[in-house]
Amino acid sequence: MPSLINGNFKGKDIISLDQFTPSDLKILFSQTDKMKKIAMNAKPSKILNGNIITLLFYEPSSRTFGSFSAAIKQLGGQTVEIINPQQFSSVAKGETFEDTIRVFEAYCDAIVLRHPQEGSAKAASDAAFFVPIISAGDGIGEHPTQALLDLYTIHEKFKRLNNLTLLFTGDILYGRTVHSLLRGLSLFENNTVYLLSPKELKLSRGDYEKFSKKLKIVEIDNESQIPKGDVWYWTRVQKERFSNLSKYNKVKTKFTLTPELVKKYAGKNTILMHPLPRVGEIDPRVDSDPRALYLRNQTRNGMYVRMALIGLVLGKL
């Protein structure tokens, strides 16, 4: 278990939402508000002046990679960017994962890591001698910074993270964004979560038992059971998690968010979210709905939250 934040982010690895308390999120969100003003007003910032952060991405990414890179540069920091190290670095020569971490920590003040294997972020934190590790997603495990930006987006709209009704749709079994967000919602009281997915992609029974201790979880199997709710959180079915392509094709767009579905079931204040990328599970016509935040607030908030998080972890905020 990585170290708890306990009100002090400096030097801490960011591996799991289990490290956070509501008080920690309050600190992060307060700083995020300030970072948002810097970015929106294009104010020159030297908060990370002199800092170098390595972006070590073993798995494809555009939003997470881009928003981390932009977040660092917005604050005057610099990046060492290593994409696909298994092909274009000494990893291709047989260098171990642990050695790669230890080499790159020699060049920077923090490492942002994305990796396809669950548990890799924890392994990196165990390997690193000197610098904090920030997970940018590890396999089907967690995606903590995505959950933090999602929680910020929800809080920005409703001014609370308790007494909410949420719908998660799509890949509930393998979706690391779902797993992390459920952990975050578990920190708050009286949240009800509806889970709509193909039967092949239901939440594992172990995770169901764990999250049911803090959340009211309702599993549903058809669109007629969708609640109006406060948040609809759609996710893609992840092709990369399937070894059998025919099984993937069978379920990939079983549940599609359409204007007709929104009109029939969503409330006037229901917000529509998606961690992106989408691959057919949201009709582009939904994009013009003012409740659709995935290409508006949610994406932008990713950069603001990561600005705040890196600043806090490096002790600059």
Steps between C-alpha positions, in 0.01 A plus 500: 500500500652837400529771762185686596493867406384619843494863391858498370557418133871585489714210382209254503444240230151529345393142435143455626193691611529299821775746601254789518254637751230762438733755661774412252260552211400837644866608495545373144180663372589834661833500317331381180278810507816712505661299220189543289535878522866480395421285197182679390670839513826373346691648792874432490589279794830399658352265760689203351795704375808278517300178536520215248240221493537179303193377312562126465217351294509128417141516375337721233349823627404837365289683762688385808842546341405832343337643810795405725742656249289814472448520876875495565574757231218729614687528830843557347634147540662275242447140396699197394255313278548126449228332293497124435828433684458130430579584136711815509716480813735262676194296596524359148848379593370314803526764773274420795205718595662581835824612335308721258329674790829548685674637192235757418459617857862615475391757241190648659296598805204265442392224263154477347448136400247325281533125463275218372558273801296533818726568797774664294459837671554341841800308362645827370453671837679208666785526250550876511758622751456875482200637307123460525305288254168627365289229341345587165323163489615145561323231300156420636600630843452871559525837327517734800548832323200428274289437809626821659401707197165320484432573867598863447263523202213356703577727796523801270144433383327392822723652772500165679617142464244339727131418454551439129341252261731387222478267202810321368459336161727284283813321616453463875724194534819632339440875520774643722334842486188343649698319769677818611186712492312246709781524756469877501123495538540254788656780705162673521163412652173396339613451141304260280665350193316319220714271286383422145718267297495186289501197727856421385619835637328516838696612803695210651335345804800592712475867403123492540533381860772756574323803355161397639633569848501875430273544197151387415559304179218400267585280202264537204495333160283714273443864418146509639652481850720808457447759776478871425774555753764769533775345289504264202853369450536315171811294417626316194535125483878458488610298199849460647359300792354231270694207357194390300399760241157347439414542870608863482290566189200344672500746790687810381194716434231316690416817690522822299429848630265670255295822506189283518628322811595830662159650424317199638692436822738783597403773743536866413807524726653161416857543380641269233862389541746271325874449568566475124589383244155404381467233234139505388332489841394867494308636204675824390159670500514494880804731494286811453295426813611752769498215753773318304822592681744241361641730229453817702560527873616143561787505250618846600480412868752223437773756439400720794490210748835367380655847531387512862601142577853533362548833676392347830706183459811705423433730796452808285142575609 
